[in-house]
Amino acid sequence: MVRELVGPRDIESYERNGVVCLRGVFGREWLELVASGIEKDIADPGPLHTVQQTANDPGFFLTDFCMSQRLEEFRRFALESPAGEIAARLMRSARVNFFYDGIWVKDRGTPKRTRWHQDQPYYSVNGQHMCILWLPLDPVPKDVSLELIAGSQRWGRWFQPELTRSGQDLYPENAAFERMPDIQAERERYDIASFEMAPGDVIAFQGMVVHGAPGNPGMAHRRRALSTIWLGDDAVFAERPGPVRPRFDGHGLKPGDAMDSPYFPRVWPKRVAEAARDLRFHDPNFRIGA
């Protein structure tokens, strides 16, 4: 089924633009599973969660990360859903490892944007083979959907990672990471892609694509989305000049080591039993930090 849903044109778009929207990829069983996990997390968020709006801001904007460390619904999605194979085929990668997951929840009446950013500078990972899947659980009109600058993965520029709530730089005064341009002020200069989406659709994008998201001021309902990050053949562990988000401790990887580690289980080719055994959800030496 995945071979039919990820076709040559999808792969071509992903390689050229860094982004592609796949329609109807995930069936009801996966959507219901993830929705159940998100509702559990909203009711009892994990240690890496952040309420992104301040006390004076309207609405509700919640992020949380590494939920599969705690909740079976996200664990099953990571290990058993078609997501890993989709990422593998888009990256033309012989193997794919699961890195981590995150949720982005914006209630109706929440004006706060998700800042324009690249994902990969936040992470201790180098390499071209990083694919992010953004899966909404609710119908999403184009005007509140994820926005991505097509082709920005080819700019050869690394932008300073900033915290969504405060705008704090993770690597201050480091010349290797540029200040993000004011994209909102000059939107007409950029090829911004966004998509009206139905549940089951997913946006796939490469880790260096510049992207952000509007608030949710006018939808009739909450906007819930799951992000999952997948690593392919050339992904290697890397050090950054400041605290990465999220931080993984205890894995023993050194700079240049492949991310093909039991702490980041291989899910493609499909080895569910081995991945479930290797994924160190309960290893006391495996820690995640803010």
Steps between C-alpha positions, in 0.01 A plus 500: 500500500780743585658441160180632339474799735862614460553524127783630281345849481482518880867409528589752228308778681665411832846512343439822306293701749588329826128452563209294373143452618377139484126450496313232694813323622378405846176313564247548775663251736824700511320833533287374787805354672697826477197710599460287811867551586478876449198529728686305770797731464287815519345369822838403647791655306850356513817655645591671171169676446464877467190717505617738231274798559560730796242569769394814314461327162160364393442140408698186576817382323664183633810319378642179639780268387613138533150381586585150378722470807183507712192417297423176317298673227801695374730201545277288278481771236879531490566128476203365306350770277603559135680821602852355502460341159356822357804691622735233366351514153500879485866511605593199280658362816577132554418530870310738726528554873244670722642810672217651703147641489325825593149641519376847409158592637338838434151572625254712311567866578878455534678770296860405584711384206757226500821687413669455164782252557686194376475179703845351453704773677316414823620139484828318553478349150684574174420362156250548221281207596265661750130492415225652714139388465236752615168322551192706596217324683243763402395662171738792443416790268792631298513831687584328832705213360874443521696734272828395338742683271547276198864439412639651821677172581741594219592844635802363685417721799456399863276731703516567872259272690259700717261384769140544388369655821778742589704544183815410695795396281641153565846584362545875563785686334594208277592608148416163348128565561343801328212707628176393332382764249169676570306275268161629615593852395610390152285197425477590130874432462461132585338197340280407796315171473198416714219251459139457598503167677257230603565240771720231346702746291861563601765757412852360462796735503877491526664611825655819357179637348401835651145481632255643752128504568226757555297514816148362512284811534200391298465122465188352654706245690836420654791431265694191613805374312765234555855545372728198466867523403667224298870447427648325198828361367729802537371632837780519758532626855628858527587746771349850507641814668218510754219296657310303236123452529412236596817366660564126511750369754646155555507379140881492478517635144804701391511767226488327162332183632199378304166564668425132450488437875270304731409834654371614161353173371506391139143471376569445131552241367218389726632341818223577747590230751866600507419872513259447788766305685778750428315826557632605838182642648580362843879501501607705806810617311295647216385847595329782320532859606375843414 
